Amino acid sequence: MPWAKDTPPAASSRRSERITSRSRNETWKKPPRRIEKSECITCDTCLRNCPPEFGAIFDRGLDVVIVPELCSGCPVCVMVCPVDCIYVDEEWTGTDDEMWNHIELTAGGAS
Amino acid sequence: MTLPVERNVAASRRATLARARQSRRPSRLGSPAGAAAQPDYLLADDAGFPGLLKRAWQQAAAAPDLPAAVGTLLTLAGHVPPDIQLRALRTTDECALNVLCGRSWRGGARSAQAGDDAEPVFLGEIGLNTSGRIVVRVPSQGPLSGEEDLVGGILRVPWSARALADYRAEMDLATAGLHAAIADCRQWLDTAGERGRCDMLENLKEAALRTAPFVLYQGNRQYTNFRDRNTLTGKTLWPGHPACALSSLQAVPLSLWSDSDVMLVVCLTLLVRSAGFARIEEANGTQLTLDHVAYLLERTRLAYNGVPGRTQVPPASSSRVPALNELAEALGRRRGEIGPTVQLYREIYGPLMHKIERVAGPPGEAARSLEAVLCAQLRGRLPVTGGTLAELGASIKVAPGWLAEPHGEFTTGLESLVYETVRAATAAFEADFAMSRGLRPVTALTNALRGQQWAQLTKWDLPHFFCCVVPAPEARRHFGDSFSSLADTAWAISSRMQYNSWHFLAGNLPPVPEVAARDYFVPPTIPDIAYYSDQHHHGHVAAKVRFSIRSPQAVEVLGRTFRGFVDLRLLRSDGLPFGEQDLLAAQRTSAFIANATSLAAAMAARGADIEITAFDSQWHWAKIVP
């Protein structure tokens, strides 16, 4: 599970808070990113490189998805994506409960 | 993400970062990554499998009678063999289809009764659910629309009194058999003890984690780590995830395991013992019961016993678990014996991801003709001699030095060999795309192996790998007649193949903790031919990966065998599928590339500086777009 890796305790704690509140940090100025599944090759490179303090990217069935509430809009995933299929998501919608139930297992890097 | 060592030492970190910020999509080269406002290539919501199911249902609904409609649904309108779909049926559906249509995968199918003229006493239904399985409304069940996620509507099926009686007899027999099988499985698991069961679960979790996805059924219950809601360890559910059916059993006493879990663990264990993890994929899309596993093992036994000159594997002495276990283990041993003497391969039926292991016959005239065409092309473009690919490879072995030196437009002869072989393969096999993948920093790999830097090797990411993709120019007809789209598709394929190499590398390393913690697949050792693979993965749908051959080969590096280190892949987006003779010729072609790669690795081990620098997105754009 990638979120268990080398995360400073304070950053991990802030991520856990976002998961608990199921809300996005209002001070983040950039909108989140989204992965266009029609163009994604499911290589997980974005997931492996998403900074652990955000841990915003998950495999979900056939798709790799960015959880907007956890995504600060930083450019790391965009820079490593080999096919440039990650776009700014100005009109993001909230994550569904089933996904949150899955994400909650990663709070605090616990597996 | 670590990057390969810069060959140009003058290149600054700033320049490297500036490059990293650029889009690598060929048609967007020169633009910043992530700056495009909209995607270029959007798929329809029902692209791939959902669309196939919709078309299959429409065709079935327009069929003149029930047998024709069921025949269409069983093959998904001609895309899969019907016996896979028959083995996917729940017990009630299986009994009903046998009675109503005379269709069964078991011996002794009944004569169909759906068309008899007797007064109907029950009006049932047949539908297709979104997993692709036929579902039947049988007596005592409610309407399918309330219980199933249906692709379309339903076909109404009148049942006569005789059909009902036959159905009851079939169900009585099937239910008794199922109960006996469950009791048998429980007893076997009980005998294995807590430690034995724990080992089985660990092994099966590893199987689910390290191989291609599974979609298996126990009645209505779906066990999968693929699309839909996942219930097995895989990419979505990490090991230990509470939603994984296997993980959730680990601390639970056997008496509390459900019947379906009991059957799942026993059947998967039998499959793995017969050939390793990959055998499970041969059950994809079907029910998992002892009968289904026995059928698969017996089919395999007959295929293996068809190889001459070896001891025959006897059939299972009964349908009980200990007898099937004995057969599974005998097949595992037999597979190891025949592997070096015959070419095993798998057929893959993409819509159901169902695989069937085959024993190839000898290469015939068709394979030899393909090889002759390839050899003629390669002799004209590379410093090689001989009449077969093996002879061409032997000529390189005599004087391999050119592989490490500039050749033609390439920095190394190895790159030139890879490109020319792939280019020749595209033409010879009449493919829309041919490709070959591998590792870029060959010398760095030998250094890392000498230093036993296993943890470091697990950190190498996609930029450490390459895949040379050569499309036929005419293939652009599948992509809006656009060379630009063709180049983007080729690069998307190349990137995905880099990921495959990334996925397989760790599986060749010693299982130190860093390797065990890395996401990886067991490297492939046998080739496959795939039919209608343009169904599930978005990448397969977008790139129109309809018919394909995958021919993996091992490479020797410092005395260590790296399985699946290189491969040759052939792809057609329409037309005819590839056949066994194509596969045999492809195997010789990929072996030619693997031989050269091993020779290059040996030179690198002796100090030559070999790194593959070609085949990036710029290269693909330049080669493909006139």
Interface residues (C-beta under 8 A of the other chain):
Chain A: M1 R33 E36 K37 S38 E39 C40 I41 T42 C43 D44 T45 R48 N49 F58 D59 R60 G61 L62 D63 P75 V78 M79 V80 C81 P82 V83 D84 C85 I86 Y87 V88 H102 L105 S111
Chain B: M1 A20 R21 S23 R24 R25 R28 A33 G34 A36 A37 Q38 P39 D40 Y41 L42 L43 F226 R227 D228 R229 N230 K235 T236 W238 G240 H241 P242 A243 D461 L462 D488 W491 A492 S495 R496 Q498 Y499 W502 D519 H536 H537 H538 G539 A542 S617
